[in-house]
């Protein structure tokens, strides 16, 4: 067992068990703009994690969410907020008190969350996950939700402008050639 301290938060975990779990998981294959954008920004997220992912045995490129847990985008006026679940085997305490296990069903209203802000654009939200999550060799499972603030790779307006721009250009050339 290894111990990680983040402010008032203490996580007891096994990086070997976590690494073995992540080795068996698939990457992100959804091709919606948000998943693609998140994949695009992964190097930035990894930088902000500052080695914490490797220390815990998390592979950020793996899409591990089960059931209702998945990458969720939230719109804001000038940024996009992504919430992405990563599971680890471990126990979490805040101020030496065990984090209460979250109930199955509609979770957020009653869930106790240990929150740690790594950077203005990245926070960790840690919850004690019910045993319904499948994680071979682990009875205590925590979900570490990354809350990552970013911009979309492109916005739909820019995409539209580029499209007409390029098409317009080719149309002009084709017109000139067929004269
Ligand atoms: Zn997606």
Boltz pocket constraint, residues with backbone or C-beta under 6 A from the ligand:
constraints:
  - pocket:
      binder: B
      contacts: [[A, 30], [A, 31], [A, 32], [A, 33], [A, 34], [A, 35], [A, 36]]
      max_distance: 6.0
